[in-house]
């Protein structure tokens, strides 16, 4: 019995590493856009626009890529439910590799005029398609492959690698600023991280090709398998619940991990901002398994209630008051952002698992991916652009009130989550 359990644990770890490697690469490729946006916007956006308008366009492109996520989630969710999680994850990493290489090859505005920002948008939409498929399938796969009684712990590694992708993107920004000046990055060195992203995606492709499949022949053969209409008809309540709490979770996530970079840049030099964000993201990454383990002990529902209640109470005083009061103090900013990263971990460590628990195997990848992508597109991806718009109008603090309201709504939605999962935990282990 002990040998059998030990072998299952080894198999689980290998599967988690294989799936997580691609997740890390996908999110690294996706987030280097945010890290290097200040540099490539000078090459790809019309020169006669003022700096704030350029930033709004860049973050508008960032937001637009999120609206490809529902399409990517539907496409790759359908593949994952109908043909297997492994095949879906392999295709998504190939698409990300291609889009990263294309990003590195984008022509400048000086060479092709208005075509440059249009091509920027199109390539970013392709990245959004890939990442849209990545989240749902990986969250599903990692939840299915995880051992019973430790699903929260193992599933939390999705956000370990998601944060790891952000961390590596942020760290690469620090490294490149050491070797290149800001002017050199604007002149073309910004292409380097996208080339790196394309190549490491190919390495992940090799690792994913050796994954074990978690779906059964019966689930893949089901008439409901990968069927969006069946998902909406038979699981509408679960679907809307996931959309609801994902909307607030994603909004908080992108406010804390992405917009905060622009928010603190007003008072700190770019090198310091990079170091602070890298340190905070490292903390966020390493604490995910702690919160996953906590969910195994007290239940995912209680963890979600803690996330929404605590973050709703603290996000305005920390972000709108504290960060402005200590805006020129890197240590104070690090401590305040670290607090928000800890609160965010109540959601991030178990978000994928909770979503997977809401749907049966035959529509799980589709249900997790599409519901997540809709909430993420409407509220997560729009966060930086919306915050900048409020700032442009002179009412930046209203944005944080909006985030607080969404978190209060999330608290009441979390109250409706089942105390005992309906699906997933009763299925066989691979």
C-alpha positions in Angstrom: 0.0 0.0 0.0 2.8 2.4 0.9 4.6 1.6 -2.3 1.5 2.2 -4.3 0.9 5.6 -2.5 4.5 6.5 -3.1 4.3 5.7 -6.8 1.1 7.8 -7.1 2.9 10.7 -5.4 5.9 10.5 -7.8 3.5 10.3 -10.8 1.6 13.3 -9.5 4.7 15.3 -9.1 6.0 14.5 -12.6 2.6 15.4 -14.0 2.4 18.7 -12.0 5.9 19.7 -13.2 5.1 18.9 -16.8 1.8 20.9 -16.8 3.3 23.7 -14.7 6.3 24.2 -16.9 4.2 25.2 -19.8 2.0 27.3 -17.6 5.1 29.2 -16.4 6.3 29.7 -20.0 2.8 30.9 -21.2 2.5 33.5 -18.4 6.1 34.6 -18.8 5.4 35.3 -22.5 2.2 37.0 -21.6 3.6 39.3 -18.9 6.7 40.5 -20.6 4.3 42.7 -22.5 3.5 44.5 -19.2 7.2 44.7 -18.2 8.5 46.1 -21.4 5.5 48.1 -22.6 7.1 51.4 -21.6 9.9 50.6 -24.1 8.2 49.1 -27.2 5.4 51.7 -27.2 8.0 54.2 -28.4 8.7 52.0 -31.4 5.2 50.8 -32.3 2.9 53.7 -31.4 2.6 57.0 -33.4 5.2 59.6 -32.3 2.8 62.5 -32.3 0.7 61.1 -29.5 1.4 62.3 -25.9 2.8 59.9 -23.4 -0.5 59.3 -21.5 -2.4 58.6 -24.7 0.4 56.1 -25.7 0.0 54.4 -22.3 -3.8 54.2 -22.6 -3.4 52.6 -26.1 -0.9 50.1 -24.9 -3.0 49.1 -21.9 -6.0 49.0 -24.2 -4.2 46.4 -26.3 -3.4 44.6 -23.1 -7.1 44.6 -22.2 -8.2 43.6 -25.7 -6.1 40.5 -25.5 -8.3 39.4 -22.6 -11.4 39.4 -24.9 -9.7 36.6 -26.9 -9.6 34.5 -23.8 -13.2 33.3 -23.9 -12.6 32.2 -27.5 -9.4 30.5 -26.5 -11.1 28.9 -23.5 -13.9 27.6 -25.7 -11.5 26.2 -28.3 -9.0 24.6 -26.0 -11.7 23.6 -23.5 -13.5 21.8 -26.3 -10.2 20.1 -27.3 -9.4 19.2 -23.7 -12.8 17.7 -23.0 -13.2 16.0 -26.4 -9.7 14.9 -27.2 -7.8 15.1 -23.9 -6.1 17.6 -21.6 -2.7 16.7 -22.9 -3.4 17.4 -26.5 -5.0 20.8 -25.6 -2.0 21.8 -23.5 0.4 20.9 -26.3 -1.4 22.9 -28.9 -1.7 26.0 -26.7 2.1 26.1 -26.0 2.8 25.8 -29.7 0.5 28.8 -30.4 2.3 30.8 -27.6 5.7 30.0 -29.0 4.7 31.2 -32.5 3.1 34.4 -31.2 6.2 35.3 -29.1 8.5 35.0 -32.1 6.0 37.1 -34.1 6.1 39.7 -31.4 9.9 39.9 -31.6 9.6 40.5 -35.4 7.0 43.4 -35.2 8.0 46.2 -37.6 8.3 49.7 -36.1 6.0 52.6 -36.7 8.8 54.4 -38.5 9.0 51.6 -41.1 5.3 50.7 -41.7 3.3 53.6 -40.2 -0.1 52.8 -38.8 0.3 49.1 -39.6 2.7 48.8 -36.6 0.1 49.3 -33.8 -2.4 47.2 -35.8 0.1 44.3 -36.0 0.9 44.8 -32.3 -2.8 44.3 -31.5 -3.2 41.2 -33.8 -0.2 39.4 -32.3 -1.3 40.3 -28.8 -4.8 38.8 -29.6 -3.1 35.6 -30.7 -1.3 35.5 -27.3 -4.6 36.1 -25.6 -6.1 33.2 -27.5 -3.3 30.9 -26.3 -3.5 32.0 -22.6 -7.2 31.7 -22.7 -6.9 28.0 -23.4 -4.0 27.6 -21.0 -5.7 28.5 -17.8 -8.8 26.3 -18.0 -7.0 23.2 -19.2 -4.1 23.5 -16.8 -6.3 24.2 -13.8 -8.4 21.2 -14.7 -5.5 18.9 -15.3 -3.7 19.8 -12.1 -6.8 19.4 -10.1 -7.5 16.0 -11.6 -4.0 14.7 -11.2 -3.6 15.9 -7.6 -3.9 13.3 -4.8 -7.1 13.2 -2.8 -6.8 15.1 0.5 -4.0 17.2 -1.0 -5.7 18.7 -4.0 -5.4 22.2 -2.6 -1.7 21.9 -2.1 -0.9 20.4 -5.5 -3.4 22.6 -7.4 -1.8 25.7 -5.9 1.3 25.1 -8.0 -0.6 26.5 -11.0 -0.3 30.0 -9.4 3.3 29.2 -8.3 4.2 28.9 -12.0 1.8 31.7 -13.0 3.5 34.0 -10.5 6.8 32.5 -11.5 6.1 33.6 -15.1 5.5 37.1 -13.9 8.5 37.0 -11.6 10.8 35.9 -14.4 9.4 38.6 -16.7 10.0 41.2 -14.0 13.5 39.8 -13.2 14.4 39.8 -16.9 13.4 43.5 -16.9 15.8 44.2 -14.1 18.6 42.2 -15.8 18.1 43.9 -19.2 18.1 47.3 -17.5 21.5 46.4 -16.1 23.0 45.6 -19.5 21.1 48.1 -21.6 20.1 51.7 -21.2 16.4 52.8 -21.4 17.2 54.3 -24.8 18.7 51.0 -26.1 15.6 49.1 -24.9 13.4 51.6 -26.8 15.6 51.2 -29.9 15.1 47.5 -30.2 16.5 45.6 -27.2 12.9 45.1 -26.0 12.6 42.3 -28.6 15.1 40.1 -26.7 12.6 38.8 -24.0 10.1 37.8 -26.7 12.8 35.7 -28.5 13.6 34.0 -25.2 10.0 33.3 -24.6 9.6 31.6 -28.0 12.5 29.3 -27.4 11.6 28.3 -23.8 8.1 27.5 -25.0 9.7 24.9 -27.3 11.4 23.3 -24.3 8.1 23.1 -22.5 6.5 21.5 -25.5 8.9 18.6 -25.1 8.0 18.2 -21.4 4.3 18.3 -22.1 4.5 15.6 -24.7 5.3 13.1 -21.9 2.3 13.9 -19.7 -0.3 11.3 -18.7 -3.9 11.8 -19.7 -6.5 12.3 -17.0 -9.7 12.0 -18.9 -11.4 8.7 -19.4 -12.6 7.2 -22.7 -16.2 7.4 -21.4 -16.0 11.1 -20.6 -14.4 11.9 -24.0 -17.1 9.9 -25.8 -20.0 11.5 -23.9 -22.5 13.5 -26.0 -22.0 16.4 -23.6 -18.2 16.3 -24.0 -16.9 19.8 -24.9 -20.5 20.9 -25.6 -21.0 24.5 -24.8 -24.8 24.3 -25.0 -24.8 21.3 -22.6 -22.6 23.2 -20.2 -24.9 26.3 -20.2 -28.1 24.2 -20.0 -27.1 21.7 -17.3 -24.6 23.7 -15.3 -25.7 27.3 -15.6 -25.6 28.0 -11.8 -22.1 26.7 -11.5 -21.1 28.6 -14.6 -22.4 31.9 -13.3 -21.0 31.4 -9.8 -17.5 30.9 -11.3 -17.9 34.0 -13.5 -19.0 36.0 -10.5 -16.1 35.2 -8.1 -13.6 35.2 -10.9 -14.5 38.7 -11.9 -13.6 40.0 -8.5 -10.6 37.7 -8.1 -9.1 38.7 -11.5 -9.8 42.4 -10.9 -7.9 42.2 -7.6 -5.1 40.1 -9.1 -4.4 42.6 -12.0 -4.8 45.6 -9.8 -2.2 44.3 -7.3 0.3 42.5 -9.6 0.1 44.6 -12.9 -1.4 48.1 -12.3 0.6 48.6 -9.1 3.7 48.7 -11.3 2.4 51.8 -13.1 1.0 53.1 -9.9 4.3 53.2 -8.0 6.3 54.3 -11.0 5.2 57.9 -10.4 7.5 58.3 -7.4 10.2 55.6 -7.9 12.8 55.1 -10.6 12.2 52.2 -13.0 15.1 50.1 -11.6 13.7 50.4 -8.1 10.2 49.6 -9.3 11.5 46.4 -11.0 13.3 45.3 -7.8 10.3 45.9 -5.6 7.9 44.1 -7.9 10.3 41.2 -8.4 10.7 40.8 -4.6 6.9 40.9 -4.1 6.2 38.4 -6.8 8.8 36.1 -5.4 7.0 36.2 -2.0 3.7 35.7 -3.8 5.0 32.6 -5.6 6.5 30.8 -2.6 3.5 31.2 -0.3 1.0 29.6 -2.7 1.4 26.0 -1.4 0.9 27.3 2.2 -2.6 28.6 1.2 -3.3 25.5 -0.8 -2.5 23.4 2.3 -4.7 25.7 4.3 -7.6 25.0 1.9 -7.1 21.2 2.4 -7.5 21.7 6.1 -10.4 24.2 6.4 -12.0 24.0 3.0 -11.9 26.1 -0.1 -15.1 27.9 0.6 -13.7 29.4 3.9 -10.5 30.4 2.2 -12.5 32.3 -0.5 -14.6 34.1 2.2 -11.4 35.2 3.9 -10.0 36.5 0.6 -13.0 38.6 -0.3 -13.6 39.9 3.2 -10.0 40.9 4.1 -9.2 42.3 0.7 -12.4 44.4 0.5 -11.5 45.9 3.9 -7.8 46.6 3.2 -7.4 47.3 -0.5 -8.5 51.0 -0.4 -6.5 52.1 2.6 -3.4 50.2 1.4 -3.5 51.2 -2.3 -5.1 54.6 -2.3 -3.8 55.9 1.0 -0.7 54.0 2.2 1.1 53.8 -1.2 0.6 57.5 -1.8 1.7 58.4 1.7 4.9 56.3 1.4 5.3 56.5 -2.4 9.0 57.5 -2.3 9.9 54.8 0.3 10.8 51.5 -1.5 10.7 49.4 1.8 7.3 50.7 2.8 6.0 50.1 -0.8 7.4 46.5 -0.6 5.7 45.8 2.7 2.4 47.2 1.6 2.4 45.3 -1.7 3.5 42.2 0.1 0.5 42.4 2.4 -1.8 42.6 -0.6 0.0 39.7 -2.2 -0.7 37.6 0.9 -4.4 38.5 0.9 -4.5 37.7 -2.9 -3.1 34.3 -2.1 -6.3 33.2 -0.4 -7.9 33.4 -3.9 -5.1 32.5 -6.2 -3.9 29.3 -4.5 -7.4 27.6 -4.7 -9.2 29.5 -7.5 -8.5 26.8 -10.1 -9.4 24.0 -7.8 -12.7 25.6 -6.8 -13.6 26.1 -10.5 -12.7 22.5 -11.3 -14.8 21.2 -8.4 -17.9 22.9 -9.9 -18.1 20.8 -13.1 -18.2 17.1 -14.2 -15.3 15.7 -16.2 -16.9 15.8 -19.6 -17.3 19.6 -19.6 -14.8 20.5 -16.9 -12.0 22.1 -19.1 -14.7 24.0 -21.0 -16.6 25.1 -17.9 -13.4 26.2 -16.0 -11.9 27.9 -19.0 -14.9 29.8 -20.4 -16.3 31.0 -17.1 -12.9 32.1 -16.0 -12.1 33.8 -19.3 -15.4 35.8 -19.3 -14.9 37.1 -15.8 -11.2 37.8 -16.5 -11.9 39.6 -19.8 -14.6 41.9 -18.4 -12.9 42.8 -15.1 -9.3 41.6 -15.0 -7.8 42.7 -18.3 -9.5 46.0 -18.2 -8.1 47.0 -14.8 -4.9 48.8 -15.8 -6.6 50.7 -18.7 -9.6 51.6 -16.5 -7.4 52.8 -13.6 -5.3 55.0 -16.0 -8.5 56.5 -17.4 -9.7 57.4 -13.9 -6.3 58.9 -13.2 -6.5 60.9 -16.5 -9.8 62.3 -15.3 -8.3 63.2 -11.9 -10.4 60.6 -9.9 -7.9 57.7 -9.5 -9.2 56.7 -6.0 -12.7 55.9 -7.5 -11.0 52.9 -9.2 -10.1 51.4 -5.8 -13.7 52.0 -4.6 -14.9 50.0 -7.6 -12.5 47.2 -6.7 -13.8 47.2 -3.1 -17.4 46.9 -4.3 -16.5 44.0 -6.5 -14.9 42.2 -3.6 -18.0 42.7 -1.4 -20.0 41.1 -4.2 -17.5 38.3 -4.3 -18.0 37.7 -0.6 -21.7 37.1 -1.0 -21.1 34.8 -4.1 -18.6 32.8 -2.0 -21.3 32.2 0.6 -23.2 30.3 -2.1 -20.3 27.9 -2.8 -21.1 24.2 -1.7 -19.5 23.2 1.6 -18.6 19.8 0.1 -17.5 19.6 -3.6 -20.0 17.9 -5.9 -17.4 16.7 -8.4 -13.7 15.9 -8.8 -12.9 14.4 -5.4 -15.0 11.3 -6.1 -13.2 10.4 -9.3 -10.5 7.8 -9.8 -6.8 8.8 -9.5 -4.6 8.2 -12.5 
